């Protein structure tokens, strides 16, 4: 799942080098540089890729503190 999310991040950022640079501990805003619009695009792609619905009531900024935390959040979402 994490590799697929990294590919989606690379797609949103339009930067193929991110596939090799993003790690478990990469902060999605500070290290990867996702801005608000890119975060929204990433979430939409993640929802489509994994057939999940992100619940913005339960989504917290801490979920962006690392790729691992974001992946864990997505993995815990119920499948549609």
C-alpha beads as a LAMMPS data file, in Angstrom:
LAMMPS data file: protein, C-alpha beads

80 atoms
79 bonds

1 atom types
1 bond types

-500.0 500.0 xlo xhi
-500.0 500.0 ylo yhi
-500.0 500.0 zlo zhi

Masses

1 110.0

Atoms # bond

1 1 1 0.000 0.000 0.000
2 1 1 2.778 2.418 0.898
3 1 1 4.455 2.060 -2.501
4 1 1 1.165 2.848 -4.205
5 1 1 0.706 5.950 -2.043
6 1 1 4.235 7.088 -2.898
7 1 1 3.416 6.718 -6.598
8 1 1 0.277 8.821 -6.070
9 1 1 2.302 11.495 -4.256
10 1 1 4.776 11.513 -7.133
11 1 1 1.891 11.895 -9.570
12 1 1 0.326 14.781 -7.621
13 1 1 3.685 16.560 -7.330
14 1 1 4.563 15.713 -10.958
15 1 1 7.993 14.633 -9.703
16 1 1 9.134 11.093 -10.543
17 1 1 12.180 11.439 -8.275
18 1 1 9.929 11.347 -5.208
19 1 1 9.463 7.603 -5.678
20 1 1 13.063 7.115 -4.596
21 1 1 13.181 9.917 -2.005
22 1 1 10.014 9.535 0.087
23 1 1 10.478 7.316 3.151
24 1 1 8.353 6.083 6.067
25 1 1 9.296 9.129 8.100
26 1 1 8.812 11.759 5.358
27 1 1 6.450 14.519 6.504
28 1 1 3.952 15.023 3.685
29 1 1 3.938 18.816 3.999
30 1 1 7.370 19.728 5.365
31 1 1 9.522 17.139 3.556
32 1 1 7.477 16.318 0.461
33 1 1 6.128 19.836 0.018
34 1 1 2.474 19.074 -0.601
35 1 1 0.359 22.227 -0.530
36 1 1 -3.356 22.344 0.315
37 1 1 -4.586 21.731 -3.238
38 1 1 -2.114 18.889 -3.739
39 1 1 -3.261 17.311 -0.444
40 1 1 -6.862 17.396 -1.638
41 1 1 -5.832 15.856 -4.964
42 1 1 -3.842 13.174 -3.134
43 1 1 -6.802 12.311 -0.921
44 1 1 -9.086 12.043 -3.956
45 1 1 -6.613 9.743 -5.700
46 1 1 -6.179 7.635 -2.552
47 1 1 -9.952 7.280 -2.237
48 1 1 -10.180 6.093 -5.830
49 1 1 -7.099 3.834 -5.700
50 1 1 -8.091 2.016 -2.496
51 1 1 -11.915 2.276 -2.704
52 1 1 -12.122 4.137 0.605
53 1 1 -13.822 7.300 1.808
54 1 1 -11.720 9.675 3.913
55 1 1 -13.744 10.851 6.888
56 1 1 -12.777 14.467 7.419
57 1 1 -14.369 14.315 10.879
58 1 1 -11.675 11.847 11.969
59 1 1 -8.837 13.095 9.753
60 1 1 -6.223 15.021 11.716
61 1 1 -3.123 17.002 10.794
62 1 1 -1.041 14.360 12.613
63 1 1 -1.920 11.924 9.833
64 1 1 0.360 13.999 7.588
65 1 1 3.315 13.888 9.992
66 1 1 4.809 10.906 8.178
67 1 1 4.111 8.660 5.249
68 1 1 3.796 5.746 7.684
69 1 1 1.074 7.510 9.719
70 1 1 -0.834 8.471 6.579
71 1 1 -0.587 4.903 5.270
72 1 1 -1.826 3.536 8.613
73 1 1 -4.770 5.939 8.506
74 1 1 -5.713 4.882 4.976
75 1 1 -5.288 1.187 5.846
76 1 1 -7.712 1.622 8.745
77 1 1 -10.492 3.086 6.603
78 1 1 -13.401 0.785 5.733
79 1 1 -13.492 -0.365 2.124
80 1 1 -16.491 0.633 0.057

Bonds

1 1 1 2
2 1 2 3
3 1 3 4
4 1 4 5
5 1 5 6
6 1 6 7
7 1 7 8
8 1 8 9
9 1 9 10
10 1 10 11
11 1 11 12
12 1 12 13
13 1 13 14
14 1 14 15
15 1 15 16
16 1 16 17
17 1 17 18
18 1 18 19
19 1 19 20
20 1 20 21
21 1 21 22
22 1 22 23
23 1 23 24
24 1 24 25
25 1 25 26
26 1 26 27
27 1 27 28
28 1 28 29
29 1 29 30
30 1 30 31
31 1 31 32
32 1 32 33
33 1 33 34
34 1 34 35
35 1 35 36
36 1 36 37
37 1 37 38
38 1 38 39
39 1 39 40
40 1 40 41
41 1 41 42
42 1 42 43
43 1 43 44
44 1 44 45
45 1 45 46
46 1 46 47
47 1 47 48
48 1 48 49
49 1 49 50
50 1 50 51
51 1 51 52
52 1 52 53
53 1 53 54
54 1 54 55
55 1 55 56
56 1 56 57
57 1 57 58
58 1 58 59
59 1 59 60
60 1 60 61
61 1 61 62
62 1 62 63
63 1 63 64
64 1 64 65
65 1 65 66
66 1 66 67
67 1 67 68
68 1 68 69
69 1 69 70
70 1 70 71
71 1 71 72
72 1 72 73
73 1 73 74
74 1 74 75
75 1 75 76
76 1 76 77
77 1 77 78
78 1 78 79
79 1 79 80
